[in-house]
Structure formats: C-alpha cells, structure tokens
Amino acid sequence: MITMTLFIVSGCEKENLFYRHEYVDLGLPSGNLWATCNVGADSPEEYGDYFAWGETEPKSVYSLDTYKYRDSVPYSSLGIDVLRASDDAASANWAGSWHTPNYDEWDELCHNTTIEEMTMNGVKGLCFNGNNGNSIFLPFAGYFVEDDLVEVGVVGGYWISNGYAGDFRSIFQCFHDYIENHAISYGIGPVYTTGCSIRPVRPSE
C-alpha cells in the first residue's frame, strides 16, 4: 500500500473547472472527464454525502420508510432502467453534463487505468492512474444502512446509474486489498435504500 500525506493530480490545475467542480482528463478512449471529488466533498479524500439510489439529497436515515420511491418500488416498475437527471444526485447538485457514471463508464475507467491502493492524508482508498499521468482517488467511504455508517476505510460503495429489476441497485464497489484479492466489482450491489457515494463524470466538450 502506498501512503501519501499530500495528493497532487498531475497536470490538473485549478482552471480545470466545470460548473465550479474540478475534473481530470485521464486520457480515456471516450474522452470522459472524471470529477476529483465525491458529491458533497471539497477534496479527493473527503467522503462527501451519501445518497439512496434515485435520491438527490443526503439524509440521516437510509431505509425503506424514508425512501423517495417507497410507494413505487422497484424504480424499474416505472419503466425506467437508467436514472433520470431529476433523480441523479450528480446532475441535480452539480448541474451541466455532470452525471452518475453508468456501467460502461465505470468499466472504461477500470480497464484503462492502473489501480493501486493508497492512503491520502490518512484516508484509505484506490488511486486510478491514467496513461497520461493524471489520477483520481476514490476513498473507502463505507456506506449507510439505516442510520449506521459501516465499513469505512474498508469499502467504497459508488452508485452506478443503471437500474436493476428487483430489490437491488447497481453499485461499483472498491475494497481494501484490491491488488491482492481483485476485490473490485461493478454489478448488483446493495438495496436501493442504502446510502452510497457518487463520483460524477461528464463527457468532454
């Protein structure tokens, strides 16, 4: 594991802003630009806010009783399999073309960067290093189950915008000991009421 007390994104200057939020060009085939911070965070290592899938505001309790779509579960019953902009915390809070990444965008990130576990300013997470020398850091921010924040420093749970029929939603999971155990996945994750992080992405313009 690499330990760092200061994180510097190579080649990423403060003028790389879109709707007031900093982004990084990782040299991906699509040209997609990834945010340097989670929604609700001011620095890469901050956990930021947590959201239930399809909700745009953080809250104190993440349960079916507090879920926005508790009377129309699952979300797919509405005939929608991808988050609408109005239900996307990245789009709703950051505006512009920022959005929660879909399957293909997470897949592209994982397969076109070198991934290493590291500690940034005392916070554990994964660093995704682009071939052009730029990087982003995703902290192991844990996730909320009802009013309990669990597995902080061990797991990072990041929503995917694609829906899934039934009681589960799509999540990108990054784990402690990824290098040894390859414990990174993007598929069916926790129930939609779980409070997870969001790392926005946007197309190049």
N, C-alpha and C positions, 0 to 999 in steps of 0.2 A: 504494500500500500504506500502511496506517495502522500506525504504530509506537506501542506503549504500554509503559510500564515498570511500570504497575500496572493490574491488571484488576479492575474492580468490577462486579458484577452488580446492575444497578438493581432495586431492590425485592426483592432476595433476601437475607434476613437469615439468620443462623446458626440460627434456630429452624426453618428450612425443612429439617428433617432427617427421614429415614425409614430406620429401621434403621441409624442413625448416619451416613447418607450424605446429603449436601446435594443438593437438587434445585431446579429453576427452572420456574416456570409461564410459558410463552412465549405464552399466550393462543391455543393451538391449538384448532381446532374439536372435537377429540376430548377435550380436557382433559388429555391426556397430560402428564406431568411428566418432564423430562429431567434426568439427573444432571449436575452441574457438572464431574465428573472422570471419567477413564477408570478401569476396574477396575485396582487396584494403584497408583493415583496419589493424592496428597494435595492437589493443587492443579490448576486447569484446564490449566495449561501443561505439567504433567508428563506424560511419555509413558505411564507405568504399565506394566503387564505385557502380555505378548504370548501369544496362545493359538492353537493349531491349532483348526480348526473342529470342534466337538463335544468338545473337551477343556476341563477346568476348572482346570488347573494350568499355570503357566509352566514352561519347561524350557530347557536350554542348546542343544539341537539340535532343529531342526524338519525332520523328514524322514519318509519312509515307514517307515523302520526303527523310529522312535520313536513312530509314530502309534498312538493307542489302538485304532483300528478297522482296523489294517493287515490283519487276517485276515477282515474283513467289509467290504471296500471294493467299491463305494461305500456310504456310510451309507444311501442310498436302497434298497439291497438288503435292508435290514431292514424295509422297508415304512414308513419314516418320512420325511416331507419337511419337517418343522419340528423344530428342536432340542427334545429333551425337557428338562425342568427339571434333571434329573440330569446332563445333558451341556451345560448352558448355564452358562458361566463367570460371568455376571452373577447368575443365580439361585443358583448353588451358593456363590458367595463373598459375596454381599450379602444373600441371603435375602429374605423378604417377597415382594412382587409385582415386584421388580426383574427385568428380563429383557433379553436381547439384542434390539434392535429388529428387526421384520420389514420386508418391503418397504413395506407401507402406512404404517408409522410413519416410516420414512426419507422416503418420498415426501411425507407431510404436512409434515414439518419443512422440506423444501426448498421446497415451494410456498406456505408460509405464513409465511416469514421473509425478511428481506433479508440477503443473504450478502455479506460483504466479507472480503478477505484482510487480515490484520493480523499484527503481531508483538507478543507478550505476554512481557514480561520476557526478551527475547532469543530467544523461540521463535516460529517461523513457524507459521501455521495459518489457519483460517477461523473467522469470527465469524458466528453466526446470530442476527439481531436480530428479536425478536418485535414485533408491532404494539403490545404493551402496554409496551414499553420495556425488557423483560428480554432477556438474551442468554446464549448459551453459546459457548464457544470449543473448537474441536477442533484439536489440534496436528497438524502434519505429522510424525507419529511414525515414518514409514517402516514396514518390515516385515522379518521374519526369513525368510531362505531358508537352511535348514540352520543353520549357526552364524554366519551373516553378517547383520548388521542393515544394510539398504540403503535408500537414498533418503530418509534422514532430512532434514527441512527442505524436502523437495520434494513428497512424497506422504504422505497419511494414509490408511491402509487400515483400515476398520472393518467387522467382520463383520455380516452380516445373518443372522437366524435361519432363514430359509427355505433348504431344501436345493435341490440341483440334480443331476439324474441325470448320472453320468459322473465324470470326474476333476476337476471344478471345483466351487467353492462360491461362495455369494453374498456379495459384498462391496460396501460403499459406499466409493467412492474420492473423495477430495478432493485436488486438485492445486494446485501453485504456478501462479500466473497464471490462476486460475479466472475472474476477471472478464473478462479479455480473450479467453480461449480456451473458456470454458464447459466446462472440463475437470472436470466432476463427473459421476459416474455411479453408478447402483445397479443392478447386474446381475451377470452372470457374472464372477467375479474369479479370483484365483489358486487353485492347487490347495489342497485341504483341509489339507495338511500345513504350509502357510505360517503363520508366526506373525504375527497381526494384533491390532490393538487392539479393545477393546469399550467402547462408551459406553452404559451402561444407561438404560433408560426404564421408567416404570411408569404405570399408569392412576391417575387422580385418585380419591380415596376420600372 
